[in-house]
C-alpha cells in the first residue's frame, strides 16, 4: 500500500511538472508571438510613416510646381496687360505694328512666282528655255536668233524668270512673263547680263523692276558683287533706274578678256550691296521717312500748335511798308508764319520774280540735257561718252589742252550755273569734236565718228 501511495504521489508530481512545463512553453510562445506582433506593428508604423512622408513630399513638390505655373501665368497676364496699356497709351506703336503687318501682306514680291532656269537636261527646264528663247527673240528683234539660242542654252548661263499663275499658259511661251539671262564669273565676283525682256502683254506693270530686284537678291546668295552689261540706246534709261551707272568702278583687269565688247553698246555697271534686301526697298524708304518725320516732330511744333482760320475781314497792319514789300508783309502777318521760322528774305525768295528766273533756268537746263542725251543715243557718239583714259593714252594731254566729253558736259548742265545759253553748249560740243580730229588720224574710226 505504501509503495502504491508513493508511486501515485510520484506520478502526480510528474503530471504537475509536465503541466508546468507545458504552461512555460505556451507562455514563451505567446511572448514570442507578442514580440513578433509588436515588431510587425513597429515596421508597419515605420512604413506608414515613410509613405506619409513621401506623400507629403510629393504633395509639396506638386504644390510648388502648381504655384510656379500660377506665378508664370500671372506674370504673362501682367505683361500682356502692360502691353495693352502701352498700346492704348501710345497709339502710334499700334499703327506701326499694324502697318508693318500690312506691308508684309502688301509686298508684291511674296505673290510672284519665279525660278532660276539653267540647261540641266531636265525636260521641264528645256521647255522653259525654249520659252525664254522665244521671249528674247520676240522682244529683241535686232538680236540674231542663233546668238540668242546659243547663250540661252549655254550651260554657263542662267536665267531668272517670272512665271504666270494662269494654268492655261503652263508649258507654253506665254508662261514666262519676263526674264533676265546672265552669266556669272564667280571667281571675279561679277556677272554679265546678256538679255533682259518682259512679255509685251505685261509691260508697263513694273515687272522690269521686279525682275532686277529679284536678280539682285539672288546674286547676293551667289556671292556676286557687281553686274555689268552693254546697254543699247533704248535700254540705258531702264538700267539707270535700276541703279546702273556708266562709270565702271571695277578695275579693267577684273573683267577684261572675260566679256565681249559690243559696238554701239554702252557699258554700264551696278554694285550689289550684300546687306540690302532689294525686294523691300519701298518698305525701307517708308521706314526712313517715318523716322525722319519723328525726328522733325522733336523740334517742330506744327503738330501741337494749330491756328484758327483767318477771318473774312482780316487786314494786316501795313504802316511804314513800301508798296513793293506789301505782299511779303501780308504773308508775314498771317499767324504761324513767323512762328514757323519764316523770314522776310525767305518770302522774298519765293516771290514771282525769283520764281520766273528759276523757271527759265530749269527750262534751259532741261533743253540742254535733252540735246546731250539725244547726242549720246547716236551710234557715232561712243568715243565721246566718257573722258579719255590718260593712263592708257599717255601723250593725250600734250596734244589736247582742253579735254571735254559728253559725261563732263552733262555734269556741268546738272550743276545748273555753268551754261547760261545754248551757244555755250554748242562751243563745248564743237571743242569735243575738234579735239578728236586733232589727236586722231583721218583714216581712223574715231575721226569718222567725229
C-alpha positions in Angstrom: 0.0 0.0 0.0 2.8 2.4 0.9 4.6 1.6 -2.4 1.3 2.2 -4.3 0.8 5.5 -2.4 4.5 6.6 -3.1 4.1 5.7 -6.8 0.9 7.6 -7.0 2.4 10.7 -5.4 5.4 10.5 -7.8 3.1 10.2 -10.8 1.1 13.2 -9.5 4.4 15.2 -9.2 5.4 14.2 -12.7 2.0 15.3 -14.0 2.4 18.7 -12.2 5.9 19.1 -13.7 4.6 18.3 -17.2 1.7 20.7 -16.7 4.1 23.5 -15.5 6.5 22.8 -18.4 3.6 23.0 -20.9 2.5 26.2 -19.3 6.0 27.6 -19.5 6.3 26.6 -23.2 2.9 28.2 -24.0 3.9 31.4 -22.2 7.2 31.5 -24.1 5.4 31.1 -27.5 2.8 33.7 -26.6 5.6 36.1 -25.6 7.5 35.4 -28.9 4.3 35.9 -30.9 3.6 39.2 -29.0 7.1 40.3 -29.7 6.7 39.5 -33.3 3.4 41.3 -33.4 4.9 44.3 -31.8 7.9 44.2 -34.2 5.5 43.9 -37.1 3.4 46.8 -35.8 6.6 48.9 -35.5 7.6 48.0 -39.0 4.1 48.8 -40.3 4.2 52.1 -38.5 7.6 52.9 -39.9 6.5 52.0 -43.4 3.3 54.1 -43.0 5.3 57.0 -41.6 7.8 56.8 -44.6 4.9 56.6 -47.1 3.2 59.5 -45.3 6.5 61.5 -45.6 6.8 60.6 -49.3 3.2 61.6 -49.9 3.7 64.9 -48.1 7.0 65.5 -50.0 5.2 64.7 -53.3 2.4 66.9 -52.3 4.8 69.7 -51.5 6.5 69.3 -54.9 3.2 69.3 -56.7 2.1 72.3 -54.8 5.3 74.1 -55.5 5.0 73.3 -59.2 1.4 74.5 -59.3 2.5 77.7 -57.6 5.3 78.2 -60.1 2.9 77.7 -63.0 0.4 80.1 -61.5 3.1 82.7 -61.0 4.2 82.3 -64.6 0.6 82.7 -65.8 0.2 85.7 -63.6 3.4 87.2 -65.0 2.3 86.6 -68.5 -1.1 88.1 -67.8 0.6 91.2 -66.3 2.9 91.5 -69.2 0.0 91.3 -71.7 -2.0 93.8 -69.7 1.1 96.1 -69.6 1.5 95.8 -73.4 -2.2 96.5 -73.9 -1.9 99.6 -71.6 1.2 100.7 -73.5 -0.6 100.3 -76.8 -3.6 102.2 -75.5 -1.2 104.9 -74.2 0.8 105.1 -77.4 -1.4 104.5 -80.4 1.5 105.2 -82.8 3.1 101.9 -81.9 -0.2 100.1 -82.6 -0.3 101.8 -86.0 3.3 100.9 -86.6 2.7 97.2 -85.8 -0.4 97.1 -88.0 1.4 99.0 -90.8 4.3 96.5 -90.8 1.9 93.6 -90.9 0.0 95.2 -93.7 3.3 96.0 -95.6 4.3 92.3 -95.3 1.0 91.3 -96.8 1.1 94.0 -99.4 4.7 93.2 -100.6 4.2 92.3 -104.2 7.2 90.0 -104.3 5.6 87.5 -101.9 2.9 86.8 -104.5 5.3 86.4 -107.5 6.1 83.0 -109.0 9.7 83.0 -110.2 12.5 80.5 -110.8 16.1 80.1 -111.9 16.4 78.2 -115.2 19.5 76.5 -116.4 20.3 73.9 -119.1 20.5 70.9 -116.8 19.0 68.4 -119.3 15.7 68.2 -117.3 12.5 68.2 -119.5 10.8 71.0 -117.6 14.0 73.2 -117.8 14.2 72.6 -121.6 10.6 73.6 -122.1 11.2 76.8 -120.1 14.5 77.5 -122.1 12.5 77.3 -125.3 10.0 79.8 -123.9 12.9 82.1 -122.9 14.4 81.9 -126.4 11.0 82.8 -127.9 10.6 85.7 -125.5 14.0 87.3 -126.2 13.7 86.8 -129.9 10.3 88.5 -129.9 11.2 91.4 -127.7 14.7 91.9 -129.1 14.2 91.7 -132.8 17.5 93.3 -133.7 19.4 90.5 -131.9 20.3 87.4 -134.1 18.1 84.4 -133.2 21.0 82.0 -133.4 23.0 84.2 -130.9 20.1 84.2 -128.5 19.6 80.5 -128.7 23.4 79.9 -128.2 23.5 82.0 -125.0 20.2 80.8 -123.5 21.1 77.1 -123.9 24.7 77.6 -122.8 25.3 75.7 -119.6 27.3 78.6 -118.1 24.3 81.0 -118.4 21.4 81.1 -116.0 18.1 82.9 -116.4 15.8 84.3 -113.7 12.2 84.2 -114.9 8.8 85.4 -113.5 6.1 82.9 -114.4 2.4 83.4 -115.0 -0.1 82.0 -112.5 -2.6 81.2 -115.2 -2.8 77.3 -115.6 -3.7 77.7 -119.3 -0.3 79.2 -120.0 1.7 76.4 -118.2 4.2 74.8 -120.6 3.8 77.4 -123.3 5.6 80.5 -124.4 3.1 82.7 -122.5 4.0 81.2 -119.2 7.1 83.4 -119.0 6.1 86.9 -118.1 9.7 88.3 -118.2 13.3 87.1 -117.7 16.9 88.2 -117.4 19.7 85.9 -118.8 23.1 86.3 -117.2 26.5 84.6 -116.8 28.3 84.6 -113.5 32.1 84.9 -113.2 32.2 83.7 -109.6 36.0 83.8 -109.2 35.9 87.6 -110.0 32.6 88.1 -108.2 30.7 89.7 -111.0 28.1 88.7 -113.6 27.3 89.9 -117.1 23.7 90.5 -118.1 23.1 89.2 -121.6 19.4 89.7 -122.2 16.5 91.4 -120.3 13.0 91.4 -121.6 9.3 91.5 -120.5 6.4 90.0 -122.5 4.6 92.8 -124.4 1.3 91.8 -122.8 2.8 92.5 -119.3 4.8 95.6 -120.0 4.3 98.9 -118.0 3.3 96.9 -114.9 6.6 97.1 -113.0 7.8 93.7 -114.0 11.2 95.0 -115.2 12.0 96.5 -111.8 10.7 93.4 -110.0 12.9 91.2 -112.2 16.0 93.2 -111.5 15.4 93.3 -107.7 14.8 89.6 -107.6 18.0 89.0 -109.5 20.0 91.3 -107.2 18.7 89.4 -104.2 19.7 86.1 -105.8 23.1 87.5 -106.8 23.9 88.2 -103.1 23.3 84.5 -102.4 25.7 83.5 -105.2 28.4 85.9 -103.9 28.1 88.3 -106.9 29.3 91.9 -106.1 28.8 93.6 -109.5 26.5 93.4 -112.5 27.9 94.6 -115.9 26.1 94.9 -119.1 26.3 96.6 -122.6 23.1 98.6 -122.9 21.7 99.8 -126.3 20.3 103.3 -126.7 16.8 102.2 -125.7 17.8 100.3 -122.6 20.1 103.0 -121.0 17.1 104.7 -119.2 15.9 101.4 -117.8 19.3 100.4 -116.4 19.8 103.9 -114.9 16.5 103.5 -113.0 17.7 100.1 -111.7 20.9 101.6 -110.2 23.3 101.1 -113.1 25.9 103.8 -114.0 28.1 104.4 -117.0 31.1 104.8 -114.7 32.8 101.4 -114.3 34.4 101.3 -110.9 35.7 97.7 -111.3 39.3 97.5 -112.5 39.7 96.5 -116.1 41.9 93.5 -115.1 38.8 92.1 -113.3 36.7 91.8 -116.4 39.0 92.3 -119.4 39.1 89.3 -121.6 36.0 87.7 -119.9 33.3 89.7 -121.6 33.0 90.8 -125.2 32.9 94.5 -126.3 29.9 95.4 -128.3 30.0 98.2 -130.9 27.2 100.7 -130.3 26.5 99.4 -126.8 27.2 101.5 -123.6 28.9 99.6 -120.8 27.1 100.0 -117.5 27.7 98.7 -114.0 25.7 98.2 -110.8 27.1 97.5 -107.4 25.1 95.0 -105.3 25.1 95.8 -101.6 25.2 92.5 -99.7 23.2 93.7 -96.7 20.3 95.2 -98.7 17.1 93.2 -99.5 16.3 94.8 -102.8 12.7 93.4 -102.7 11.9 95.5 -99.7 13.3 98.9 -100.8 9.8 100.6 -100.8 9.3 99.5 -97.2 12.9 100.7 -96.2 12.2 104.1 -97.7 8.9 104.3 -96.0 10.5 103.4 -92.6 13.2 106.1 -93.2 10.5 108.7 -94.0 8.7 107.8 -90.7 11.9 108.0 -88.8 12.8 111.5 -90.3 9.3 112.8 -89.6 9.6 111.6 -86.0 12.9 113.4 -85.6 11.4 116.5 -87.1 8.5 116.4 -84.6 11.0 116.6 -81.7 11.9 120.1 -82.9 8.8 121.3 -84.8 5.5 122.3 -83.2 3.3 122.1 -86.2 1.5 119.0 -84.8 1.0 120.6 -81.4 0.0 124.2 -82.3 -2.9 125.0 -84.5 -4.3 128.3 -85.6 -7.9 129.1 -86.3 -8.9 130.2 -89.9 -8.4 133.8 -90.8 -11.5 135.9 -90.5 -13.0 137.3 -93.7 -12.2 140.9 -92.6 -8.6 140.1 -91.9 -6.4 143.3 -92.6 -2.8 143.3 -91.5 -1.1 146.5 -90.3 1.0 147.7 -93.3 2.1 151.1 -91.9 5.6 152.0 -93.0 5.8 149.2 -95.5 6.7 150.1 -99.1 4.3 149.1 -101.9 6.9 146.6 -103.3 7.1 144.7 -100.0 3.3 144.7 -99.2 2.7 141.1 -100.4 5.6 139.9 -98.2 4.3 141.9 -95.2 0.8 140.4 -95.7 2.2 136.9 -95.7 4.3 137.6 -92.6 1.3 138.9 -90.7 -0.6 135.6 -91.0 -0.5 133.9 -87.6 2.0 131.0 -87.6 4.2 132.1 -90.5 6.8 133.9 -88.4 6.5 131.3 -85.6 7.3 128.5 -88.1 10.7 130.2 -88.8 9.9 132.1 -92.0 11.7 135.4 -92.5 11.2 138.3 -94.9 14.1 137.1 -97.0 12.6 133.6 -97.3 9.3 135.0 -98.5 11.0 137.4 -101.0 13.0 134.4 -102.4 9.7 132.7 -103.2 8.1 135.7 -104.9 7.2 135.7 -108.6 10.4 137.5 -109.9 12.7 134.9 -108.4 10.4 132.1 -109.5 10.5 133.3 -113.1 14.3 133.3 -113.1 14.4 129.8 -111.6 11.8 128.7 -114.1 13.8 130.0 -117.0 17.0 128.3 -115.6 15.2 125.0 -115.3 13.8 125.2 -118.9 17.3 125.9 -120.2 18.7 123.0 -118.1 16.1 120.5 -119.4 16.6 121.6 -123.0 20.4 121.3 -122.8 20.1 117.8 -121.2 17.7 116.7 -124.0 20.3 117.8 -126.6 23.2 115.9 -124.8 21.1 112.8 -124.3 20.0 112.8 -127.9 23.6 113.1 -128.9 24.6 110.2 -126.6 21.9 107.9 -128.2 23.5 108.2 -131.7 25.7 105.3 -132.8 28.7 107.6 -133.6 28.8 109.0 -130.0 30.5 106.1 -128.4 34.1 107.6 -128.4 32.8 110.8 -126.7 30.7 109.3 -123.8 33.5 109.1 -121.3 36.7 111.0 -120.7 39.9 109.7 -122.5 41.8 107.4 -120.1 45.2 109.3 -119.9 46.8 106.3 -118.1 46.5 104.4 -121.3 46.9 107.3 -123.8 50.0 109.0 -122.2 50.5 111.8 -124.7 46.8 112.9 -125.0 47.2 115.9 -122.7 50.4 117.0 -124.6 48.3 117.4 -127.7 44.8 118.4 -126.2 44.9 121.3 -123.8 41.1 121.4 -123.1 39.8 117.9 -122.9 36.0 117.6 -122.9 33.5 114.7 -123.3 29.7 114.2 -123.0 29.7 113.0 -119.4 31.6 116.1 -118.3 29.1 118.3 -120.3 26.2 116.5 -118.6 27.7 117.2 -115.1 28.1 120.8 -116.0 24.4 121.1 -117.1 23.2 119.3 -113.9 25.2 121.7 -111.8 22.9 124.4 -113.2 25.2 127.5 -113.2 27.8 126.7 -115.9 25.8 127.1 -119.1 24.0 130.5 -119.4 22.8 129.9 -123.0 22.7 127.2 -125.7 25.6 128.8 -127.6 27.9 127.8 -124.7 26.9 124.1 -125.1 27.4 124.3 -128.8 31.0 125.6 -128.3 31.8 122.7 -125.9 30.4 120.1 -128.4 32.5 121.6 -131.2 35.5 121.6 -128.9 35.0 117.9 -128.2 34.7 117.0 -131.9 37.7 119.2 -132.9 39.8 117.6 -130.1 39.1 114.1 -131.6 40.0 115.3 -135.1 43.2 116.9 -133.9 44.5 113.9 -132.0 43.4 111.0 -134.3 44.3 110.1 -137.8 41.9 110.9 -140.7 41.5 107.2 -141.6 40.7 106.1 -138.0 37.2 105.2 -136.8 37.4 107.9 -134.1 37.9 110.6 -136.8 34.9 109.2 -138.7 32.7 109.4 -135.6 33.8 113.0 -135.1 
